[in-house]
């Protein structure tokens, strides 16, 4: 017996919602033409759970990255940009950055 288009669409949507690794919603239902899977739910979930333990990612502690010293120009530029942003909150950031750059060059030279 052939399934209607609506039933097939419903089955497909449920399959998509479960994700790529999920099993089809009707694993042994011949009505939808979907056969049983060779893998059981227990074996597939167990293999993914132990794979994370085997990799040993939990044991490694990330080494913090060294922070670069902020240049004098960048500090002054940041202060100028903040001041301009407070004064002109609706202005475009690119326009404010150009103004802050000009102000910083005048200030430092």
N, CA, C and O atoms as CSV, one atom per row, in Angstrom:
chain,resi,resn,atom,element,x,y,z
A,1,UNK,N,N,0.845,-1.179,0.000
A,1,UNK,CA,C,0.000,0.000,0.000
A,1,UNK,C,C,0.891,1.244,0.000
A,1,UNK,O,O,1.795,1.350,0.829
A,2,UNK,N,N,0.655,2.160,-0.892
A,2,UNK,CA,C,1.462,3.378,-1.000
A,2,UNK,C,C,0.972,4.430,-0.010
A,2,UNK,O,O,-0.226,4.554,0.243
A,3,UNK,N,N,1.910,5.177,0.541
A,3,UNK,CA,C,1.573,6.235,1.498
A,3,UNK,C,C,1.208,7.504,0.736
A,3,UNK,O,O,1.724,7.756,-0.353
A,4,UNK,N,N,0.317,8.297,1.319
A,4,UNK,CA,C,-0.070,9.545,0.666
A,4,UNK,C,C,1.064,10.558,0.805
A,4,UNK,O,O,1.974,10.384,1.615
A,5,UNK,N,N,0.995,11.602,0.014
A,5,UNK,CA,C,2.030,12.635,0.034
A,5,UNK,C,C,2.099,13.324,1.391
A,5,UNK,O,O,3.181,13.681,1.857
A,6,UNK,N,N,0.950,13.510,2.019
A,6,UNK,CA,C,0.922,14.166,3.335
A,6,UNK,C,C,1.612,13.320,4.393
A,6,UNK,O,O,2.348,13.843,5.229
A,7,UNK,N,N,1.372,11.994,4.356
A,7,UNK,CA,C,2.008,11.097,5.322
A,7,UNK,C,C,3.516,11.068,5.127
A,7,UNK,O,O,4.272,11.091,6.097
A,8,UNK,N,N,3.958,11.017,3.857
A,8,UNK,CA,C,5.389,11.027,3.570
A,8,UNK,C,C,6.034,12.333,4.025
A,8,UNK,O,O,7.135,12.331,4.575
A,9,UNK,N,N,5.345,13.443,3.794
A,9,UNK,CA,C,5.863,14.742,4.207
A,9,UNK,C,C,5.981,14.820,5.721
A,9,UNK,O,O,6.964,15.344,6.245
A,10,UNK,N,N,4.971,14.297,6.429
A,10,UNK,CA,C,4.996,14.295,7.887
A,10,UNK,C,C,6.155,13.445,8.404
A,10,UNK,O,O,6.848,13.844,9.341
A,11,UNK,N,N,6.368,12.280,7.798
A,11,UNK,CA,C,7.466,11.397,8.201
A,11,UNK,C,C,8.810,12.063,7.938
A,11,UNK,O,O,9.728,11.952,8.750
A,12,UNK,N,N,8.929,12.748,6.819
A,12,UNK,CA,C,10.171,13.434,6.474
A,12,UNK,C,C,10.464,14.573,7.440
A,12,UNK,O,O,11.612,14.764,7.843
A,13,UNK,N,N,9.444,15.326,7.813
A,13,UNK,CA,C,9.629,16.432,8.759
A,13,UNK,C,C,10.086,15.914,10.120
A,13,UNK,O,O,10.965,16.508,10.744
A,14,UNK,N,N,9.499,14.813,10.584
A,14,UNK,CA,C,9.925,14.231,11.861
A,14,UNK,C,C,11.368,13.756,11.780
A,14,UNK,O,O,12.121,13.891,12.745
A,15,UNK,N,N,11.756,13.207,10.649
A,15,UNK,CA,C,13.126,12.746,10.461
A,15,UNK,C,C,14.098,13.920,10.495
A,15,UNK,O,O,15.166,13.823,11.100
A,16,UNK,N,N,13.738,15.019,9.856
A,16,UNK,CA,C,14.591,16.208,9.830
A,16,UNK,C,C,14.717,16.806,11.218
A,16,UNK,O,O,15.804,17.230,11.610
A,17,UNK,N,N,13.630,16.849,11.966
A,17,UNK,CA,C,13.641,17.417,13.314
A,17,UNK,C,C,14.558,16.617,14.226
A,17,UNK,O,O,15.218,17.197,15.089
A,18,UNK,N,N,14.617,15.299,14.059
A,18,UNK,CA,C,15.469,14.467,14.903
A,18,UNK,C,C,16.944,14.704,14.628
A,18,UNK,O,O,17.768,14.392,15.488
A,19,UNK,N,N,17.308,15.227,13.502
A,19,UNK,CA,C,18.700,15.511,13.190
A,19,UNK,C,C,19.303,14.438,12.305
A,19,UNK,O,O,18.683,13.413,12.023
A,20,UNK,N,N,20.525,14.699,11.876
A,20,UNK,CA,C,21.193,13.794,10.951
A,20,UNK,C,C,21.523,12.454,11.595
A,20,UNK,O,O,21.470,11.419,10.931
A,21,UNK,N,N,21.866,12.464,12.889
A,21,UNK,CA,C,22.279,11.226,13.540
A,21,UNK,C,C,21.119,10.433,14.105
A,21,UNK,O,O,21.300,9.277,14.486
A,22,UNK,N,N,19.936,11.015,14.171
A,22,UNK,CA,C,18.778,10.329,14.747
A,22,UNK,C,C,18.266,9.223,13.844
A,22,UNK,O,O,18.517,9.221,12.639
A,23,UNK,N,N,17.556,8.293,14.432
A,23,UNK,CA,C,16.950,7.216,13.663
A,23,UNK,C,C,15.627,7.695,13.079
A,23,UNK,O,O,15.017,8.613,13.627
A,24,UNK,N,N,15.170,7.102,11.989
A,24,UNK,CA,C,13.888,7.506,11.410
A,24,UNK,C,C,12.753,7.299,12.406
A,24,UNK,O,O,12.848,6.431,13.274
A,25,UNK,N,N,11.668,8.088,12.294
A,25,UNK,CA,C,10.585,7.993,13.261
A,25,UNK,C,C,9.853,6.654,13.235
A,25,UNK,O,O,9.322,6.234,14.263
A,26,UNK,N,N,9.810,5.972,12.091
A,26,UNK,CA,C,9.123,4.690,11.976
A,26,UNK,C,C,10.119,3.669,11.430
A,26,UNK,O,O,10.099,3.382,10.232
A,27,UNK,N,N,10.996,3.109,12.280
A,27,UNK,CA,C,12.079,2.264,11.776
A,27,UNK,C,C,11.625,0.978,11.091
A,27,UNK,O,O,12.313,0.517,10.180
A,28,UNK,N,N,10.518,0.386,11.477
A,28,UNK,CA,C,10.104,-0.888,10.886
A,28,UNK,C,C,8.755,-0.793,10.189
A,28,UNK,O,O,8.094,-1.813,9.997
A,29,UNK,N,N,8.341,0.381,9.815
A,29,UNK,CA,C,7.025,0.560,9.222
A,29,UNK,C,C,7.131,0.410,7.707
A,29,UNK,O,O,7.703,1.271,7.038
A,30,UNK,N,N,6.588,-0.670,7.166
A,30,UNK,CA,C,6.649,-0.901,5.726
A,30,UNK,C,C,5.741,0.060,4.968
A,30,UNK,O,O,5.880,0.224,3.756
A,31,UNK,N,N,4.814,0.694,5.678
A,31,UNK,CA,C,3.886,1.647,5.067
A,31,UNK,C,C,4.644,2.821,4.448
A,31,UNK,O,O,4.257,3.343,3.402
A,32,UNK,N,N,5.746,3.233,5.120
A,32,UNK,CA,C,6.533,4.356,4.627
A,32,UNK,C,C,7.741,3.902,3.821
A,32,UNK,O,O,8.478,4.737,3.296
A,33,UNK,N,N,7.955,2.605,3.713
A,33,UNK,CA,C,9.083,2.112,2.937
A,33,UNK,C,C,10.401,2.267,3.664
A,33,UNK,O,O,11.461,2.291,3.038
A,34,UNK,N,N,10.343,2.372,4.981
A,34,UNK,CA,C,11.563,2.551,5.760
A,34,UNK,C,C,11.857,1.235,6.455
A,34,UNK,O,O,11.035,0.737,7.224
A,35,UNK,N,N,13.025,0.670,6.189
A,35,UNK,CA,C,13.394,-0.591,6.820
A,35,UNK,C,C,14.046,-0.349,8.158
A,35,UNK,O,O,14.336,0.791,8.522
A,36,UNK,N,N,14.278,-1.429,8.898
A,36,UNK,CA,C,14.927,-1.339,10.205
A,36,UNK,C,C,16.389,-0.965,10.055
A,36,UNK,O,O,16.985,-1.175,8.998
A,37,UNK,N,N,16.951,-0.426,11.080
A,37,UNK,CA,C,18.346,-0.019,11.066
A,37,UNK,C,C,19.212,-1.151,11.600
A,37,UNK,O,O,18.757,-1.931,12.438
A,38,UNK,N,N,20.446,-1.253,11.132
A,38,UNK,CA,C,21.366,-2.272,11.629
A,38,UNK,C,C,21.849,-1.943,13.029
A,38,UNK,O,O,22.180,-2.846,13.798
A,39,UNK,N,N,21.895,-0.668,13.371
A,39,UNK,CA,C,22.368,-0.248,14.684
A,39,UNK,C,C,21.193,-0.067,15.622
A,39,UNK,O,O,20.158,0.480,15.243
A,40,UNK,N,N,21.361,-0.526,16.837
A,40,UNK,CA,C,20.317,-0.277,17.829
A,40,UNK,C,C,20.581,1.072,18.475
A,40,UNK,O,O,21.675,1.620,18.345
A,41,UNK,N,N,19.596,1.605,19.164
A,41,UNK,CA,C,19.760,2.905,19.809
A,41,UNK,C,C,20.828,2.858,20.892
A,41,UNK,O,O,21.578,3.819,21.067
A,42,UNK,N,N,20.903,1.740,21.625
A,42,UNK,CA,C,21.875,1.630,22.709
A,42,UNK,C,C,23.297,1.684,22.177
A,42,UNK,O,O,24.128,2.409,22.724
A,43,UNK,N,N,23.593,0.942,21.134
A,43,UNK,CA,C,24.967,0.883,20.642
A,43,UNK,C,C,25.402,2.214,20.052
A,43,UNK,O,O,26.556,2.606,20.222
A,44,UNK,N,N,24.504,2.925,19.357
A,44,UNK,CA,C,24.904,4.190,18.750
A,44,UNK,C,C,25.128,5.262,19.804
A,44,UNK,O,O,26.070,6.046,19.690
A,45,UNK,N,N,24.270,5.313,20.844
A,45,UNK,CA,C,24.448,6.330,21.871
A,45,UNK,C,C,25.655,6.010,22.740
A,45,UNK,O,O,26.347,6.919,23.199
A,46,UNK,N,N,25.917,4.717,22.971
A,46,UNK,CA,C,27.051,4.327,23.793
A,46,UNK,C,C,28.357,4.683,23.086
A,46,UNK,O,O,29.299,5.147,23.729
A,47,UNK,N,N,28.425,4.472,21.771
A,47,UNK,CA,C,29.659,4.753,21.055
A,47,UNK,C,C,29.960,6.247,21.038
A,47,UNK,O,O,31.127,6.634,21.098
A,48,UNK,N,N,28.939,7.094,20.958
A,48,UNK,CA,C,29.203,8.530,20.973
A,48,UNK,C,C,29.575,9.010,22.360
A,48,UNK,O,O,30.358,9.949,22.501
A,49,UNK,N,N,29.022,8.375,23.397
A,49,UNK,CA,C,29.333,8.791,24.760
A,49,UNK,C,C,30.765,8.431,25.114
A,49,UNK,O,O,31.451,9.218,25.766
A,50,UNK,N,N,31.234,7.260,24.701
A,50,UNK,CA,C,32.594,6.853,25.044
A,50,UNK,C,C,33.625,7.523,24.153
A,50,UNK,O,O,34.792,7.616,24.532
A,51,UNK,N,N,33.224,7.988,22.984
A,51,UNK,CA,C,34.172,8.651,22.094
A,51,UNK,C,C,34.712,9.921,22.731
A,51,UNK,O,O,35.890,10.238,22.567
A,52,UNK,N,N,33.876,10.652,23.451
A,52,UNK,CA,C,34.322,11.865,24.132
A,52,UNK,C,C,35.299,11.558,25.243
A,52,UNK,O,O,36.249,12.308,25.465
A,53,UNK,N,N,35.071,10.454,25.948
A,53,UNK,CA,C,35.975,10.069,27.034
A,53,UNK,C,C,37.318,9.613,26.481
A,53,UNK,O,O,38.361,9.891,27.072
A,54,UNK,N,N,37.297,8.920,25.358
A,54,UNK,CA,C,38.532,8.403,24.773
A,54,UNK,C,C,39.437,9.519,24.271
A,54,UNK,O,O,40.660,9.383,24.302
A,55,UNK,N,N,38.860,10.609,23.814
A,55,UNK,CA,C,39.681,11.673,23.244
A,55,UNK,C,C,40.523,12.371,24.297
A,55,UNK,O,O,41.579,12.912,23.970
A,56,UNK,N,N,40.085,12.377,25.561
A,56,UNK,CA,C,40.870,12.964,26.640
A,56,UNK,C,C,40.870,14.476,26.633
A,56,UNK,O,O,41.799,15.087,27.162
A,57,UNK,N,N,39.865,15.095,26.056
A,57,UNK,CA,C,39.831,16.553,25.984
A,57,UNK,C,C,39.618,17.191,27.348
A,57,UNK,O,O,40.045,18.324,27.570
A,58,UNK,N,N,38.970,16.491,28.256
A,58,UNK,CA,C,38.661,17.047,29.568
A,58,UNK,C,C,39.915,17.233,30.417
A,58,UNK,O,O,39.955,18.125,31.264
A,59,UNK,N,N,40.944,16.401,30.202
A,59,UNK,CA,C,42.133,16.432,31.038
A,59,UNK,C,C,43.031,17.630,30.738
A,59,UNK,O,O,43.727,18.111,31.632
A,60,UNK,N,N,43.028,18.113,29.514
A,60,UNK,CA,C,43.921,19.198,29.109
A,60,UNK,C,C,43.386,20.544,29.577
A,60,UNK,O,O,42.203,20.842,29.413
A,61,UNK,N,N,44.269,21.358,30.163
A,61,UNK,CA,C,43.900,22.697,30.609
A,61,UNK,C,C,44.437,23.677,29.572
A,61,UNK,O,O,45.630,23.649,29.269
A,62,UNK,N,N,43.587,24.542,29.019
A,62,UNK,CA,C,44.065,25.476,28.002
A,62,UNK,C,C,45.046,26.489,28.591
A,62,UNK,O,O,44.828,27.013,29.683
A,63,UNK,N,N,46.127,26.758,27.859
A,63,UNK,CA,C,47.121,27.740,28.286
A,63,UNK,C,C,46.611,29.117,27.884
A,63,UNK,O,O,46.294,29.341,26.716
A,64,UNK,N,N,46.527,30.053,28.850
A,64,UNK,CA,C,46.015,31.380,28.508
A,64,UNK,C,C,46.953,32.098,27.543
A,64,UNK,O,O,48.176,32.043,27.679
A,65,UNK,N,N,46.356,32.768,26.574
A,65,UNK,CA,C,47.112,33.480,25.558
A,65,UNK,C,C,47.653,34.775,26.144
A,65,UNK,O,O,46.948,35.467,26.878
A,66,UNK,N,N,48.914,35.112,25.822
A,66,UNK,CA,C,49.507,36.345,26.332
A,66,UNK,C,C,48.824,37.537,25.681
A,66,UNK,O,O,48.577,37.554,24.475
A,67,UNK,N,N,48.524,38.536,26.507
A,67,UNK,CA,C,47.876,39.733,25.982
A,67,UNK,C,C,48.946,40.718,25.533
A,67,UNK,O,O,49.968,40.901,26.194
A,68,UNK,N,N,48.686,41.345,24.397
A,68,UNK,CA,C,49.630,42.330,23.877
A,68,UNK,C,C,49.428,43.651,24.589
A,68,UNK,O,O,48.322,43.990,25.010
A,69,UNK,N,N,50.528,44.398,24.717
A,69,UNK,CA,C,50.449,45.701,25.362
A,69,UNK,C,C,49.709,46.659,24.430
A,69,UNK,O,O,49.983,46.721,23.232
A,70,UNK,N,N,48.777,47.394,25.000
A,70,UNK,CA,C,48.011,48.358,24.213
A,70,UNK,C,C,48.876,49.592,24.018
A,70,UNK,O,O,49.431,50.130,24.976
A,71,UNK,N,N,48.988,50.041,22.766
A,71,UNK,CA,C,49.839,51.192,22.468
A,71,UNK,C,C,49.217,52.483,22.994
A,71,UNK,O,O,48.020,52.553,23.271
A,72,UNK,N,N,50.060,53.495,23.121
A,72,UNK,CA,C,49.601,54.798,23.612
A,72,UNK,C,C,48.548,55.375,22.663
A,72,UNK,O,O,47.528,55.911,23.097
A,73,UNK,N,N,48.815,55.255,21.356
A,73,UNK,CA,C,47.869,55.742,20.359
A,73,UNK,C,C,46.502,55.090,20.555
A,73,UNK,O,O,45.474,55.767,20.537
A,74,UNK,N,N,46.499,53.771,20.743
A,74,UNK,CA,C,45.236,53.045,20.853
A,74,UNK,C,C,44.454,53.463,22.094
A,74,UNK,O,O,43.226,53.539,22.065
A,75,UNK,N,N,45.184,53.737,23.203
A,75,UNK,CA,C,44.506,54.175,24.431
A,75,UNK,C,C,43.865,55.548,24.239
A,75,UNK,O,O,42.715,55.763,24.624
A,76,UNK,N,N,44.618,56.477,23.641
A,76,UNK,CA,C,44.097,57.838,23.424
A,76,UNK,C,C,42.942,57.796,22.427
A,76,UNK,O,O,41.929,58.472,22.608
A,77,UNK,N,N,43.103,56.999,21.377
A,77,UNK,CA,C,42.057,56.849,20.371
A,77,UNK,C,C,40.776,56.327,21.014
A,77,UNK,O,O,39.688,56.822,20.718
A,78,UNK,N,N,40.896,55.338,21.883
A,78,UNK,CA,C,39.736,54.765,22.561
A,78,UNK,C,C,39.013,55.788,23.415
A,78,UNK,O,O,37.783,55.837,23.425
A,79,UNK,N,N,39.777,56.613,24.138
A,79,UNK,CA,C,39.171,57.655,24.976
A,79,UNK,C,C,38.431,58.675,24.116
A,79,UNK,O,O,37.311,59.076,24.432
A,80,UNK,N,N,39.077,59.088,23.019
A,80,UNK,CA,C,38.448,60.064,22.125
A,80,UNK,C,C,37.176,59.494,21.490
A,80,UNK,O,O,36.164,60.185,21.381
A,81,UNK,N,N,37.239,58.251,21.081
A,81,UNK,CA,C,36.076,57.625,20.451
A,81,UNK,C,C,34.925,57.497,21.442
A,81,UNK,O,O,33.769,57.726,21.088
A,82,UNK,N,N,35.240,57.131,22.683
A,82,UNK,CA,C,34.197,57.032,23.709
A,82,UNK,C,C,33.539,58.381,23.948
A,82,UNK,O,O,32.317,58.475,24.061
A,83,UNK,N,N,34.365,59.432,24.025
A,83,UNK,CA,C,33.829,60.772,24.265
A,83,UNK,C,C,32.917,61.199,23.113
A,83,UNK,O,O,31.837,61.748,23.333
A,84,UNK,N,N,33.367,60.938,21.882
A,84,UNK,CA,C,32.552,61.290,20.717
A,84,UNK,C,C,31.258,60.478,20.684
A,84,UNK,O,O,30.204,61.000,20.319
A,85,UNK,N,N,31.336,59.230,21.055
A,85,UNK,CA,C,30.151,58.366,21.042
A,85,UNK,C,C,29.132,58.839,22.082
A,85,UNK,O,O,27.924,58.771,21.859
A,86,UNK,N,N,29.638,59.319,23.219
A,86,UNK,CA,C,28.743,59.857,24.243
A,86,UNK,C,C,28.056,61.131,23.746
A,86,UNK,O,O,26.864,61.338,23.973
A,87,UNK,N,N,28.833,61.982,23.060
A,87,UNK,CA,C,28.286,63.248,22.557
A,87,UNK,C,C,27.331,63.040,21.382
A,87,UNK,O,O,26.303,63.709,21.280
A,88,UNK,N,N,27.685,62.104,20.498
A,88,UNK,CA,C,26.916,61.891,19.262
A,88,UNK,C,C,26.540,60.412,19.123
A,88,UNK,O,O,27.112,59.710,18.289
A,89,UNK,N,N,25.597,59.936,19.920
A,89,UNK,CA,C,25.275,58.503,19.899
A,89,UNK,C,C,24.629,58.012,18.606
A,89,UNK,O,O,24.695,56.822,18.297
A,90,UNK,N,N,24.008,58.911,17.850
A,90,UNK,CA,C,23.316,58.478,16.629
A,90,UNK,C,C,24.187,58.556,15.385
A,90,UNK,O,O,23.793,58.069,14.325
A,91,UNK,N,N,25.355,59.157,15.497
A,91,UNK,CA,C,26.237,59.279,14.334
A,91,UNK,C,C,26.831,57.927,13.963
A,91,UNK,O,O,26.959,57.030,14.797
A,92,UNK,N,N,27.188,57.807,12.697
A,92,UNK,CA,C,27.800,56.579,12.194
A,92,UNK,C,C,29.150,56.361,12.873
A,92,UNK,O,O,29.903,57.311,13.088
A,93,UNK,N,N,29.451,55.120,13.206
A,93,UNK,CA,C,30.699,54.815,13.908
A,93,UNK,C,C,31.909,55.117,13.037
A,93,UNK,O,O,32.954,55.511,13.555
A,94,UNK,N,N,31.790,54.941,11.726
A,94,UNK,CA,C,32.933,55.212,10.850
A,94,UNK,C,C,33.275,56.697,10.841
A,94,UNK,O,O,34.451,57.059,10.797
A,95,UNK,N,N,32.258,57.562,10.882
A,95,UNK,CA,C,32.489,59.010,10.931
A,95,UNK,C,C,33.148,59.377,12.256
A,95,UNK,O,O,34.086,60.173,12.295
A,96,UNK,N,N,32.646,58.789,13.343
A,96,UNK,CA,C,33.220,59.074,14.657
A,96,UNK,C,C,34.651,58.573,14.759
A,96,UNK,O,O,35.485,59.217,15.395
A,97,UNK,N,N,34.946,57.444,14.147
A,97,UNK,CA,C,36.310,56.908,14.182
A,97,UNK,C,C,37.268,57.811,13.413
A,97,UNK,O,O,38.411,58.003,13.830
A,98,UNK,N,N,36.812,58.359,12.304
A,98,UNK,CA,C,37.659,59.285,11.542
A,98,UNK,C,C,37.973,60.520,12.368
A,98,UNK,O,O,39.110,60.993,12.388
A,99,UNK,N,N,36.949,61.045,13.056
A,99,UNK,CA,C,37.157,62.213,13.913
A,99,UNK,C,C,38.104,61.880,15.054
A,99,UNK,O,O,38.998,62.665,15.372
A,100,UNK,N,N,37.912,60.719,15.670
A,100,UNK,CA,C,38.767,60.303,16.780
A,100,UNK,C,C,40.204,60.125,16.310
A,100,UNK,O,O,41.136,60.452,17.044
A,101,UNK,N,N,40.395,59.618,15.113
A,101,UNK,CA,C,41.734,59.436,14.555
A,101,UNK,C,C,42.426,60.783,14.360
A,101,UNK,O,O,43.598,60.943,14.701
A,102,UNK,N,N,41.689,61.750,13.807
A,102,UNK,CA,C,42.267,63.091,13.616
A,102,UNK,C,C,42.625,63.723,14.952
A,102,UNK,O,O,43.693,64.316,15.102
A,103,UNK,N,N,41.716,63.591,15.931
A,103,UNK,CA,C,41.965,64.163,17.259
A,103,UNK,C,C,43.188,63.519,17.912
A,103,UNK,O,O,43.988,64.204,18.550
A,104,UNK,N,N,43.328,62.230,17.753
A,104,UNK,CA,C,44.446,61.503,18.364
A,104,UNK,C,C,45.763,61.916,17.729
A,104,UNK,O,O,46.755,62.103,18.434
A,105,UNK,N,N,45.791,62.060,16.411
A,105,UNK,CA,C,47.032,62.480,15.740
A,105,UNK,C,C,47.453,63.861,16.207
A,105,UNK,O,O,48.636,64.100,16.450
A,106,UNK,N,N,46.484,64.785,16.335
A,106,UNK,CA,C,46.803,66.137,16.806
A,106,UNK,C,C,47.317,66.104,18.237
A,106,UNK,O,O,48.250,66.824,18.590
A,107,UNK,N,N,46.697,65.260,19.055
A,107,UNK,CA,C,47.051,65.173,20.466
A,107,UNK,C,C,48.459,64.608,20.662
A,107,UNK,O,O,49.203,65.081,21.522
A,108,UNK,N,N,48.823,63.612,19.880
A,108,UNK,CA,C,50.111,62.938,20.064
A,108,UNK,C,C,51.259,63.631,19.339
A,108,UNK,O,O,52.417,63.410,19.693
A,109,UNK,N,N,50.978,64.459,18.340
A,109,UNK,CA,C,52.065,65.139,17.601
A,109,UNK,C,C,52.258,66.548,18.037
A,109,UNK,O,O,53.128,67.243,17.512
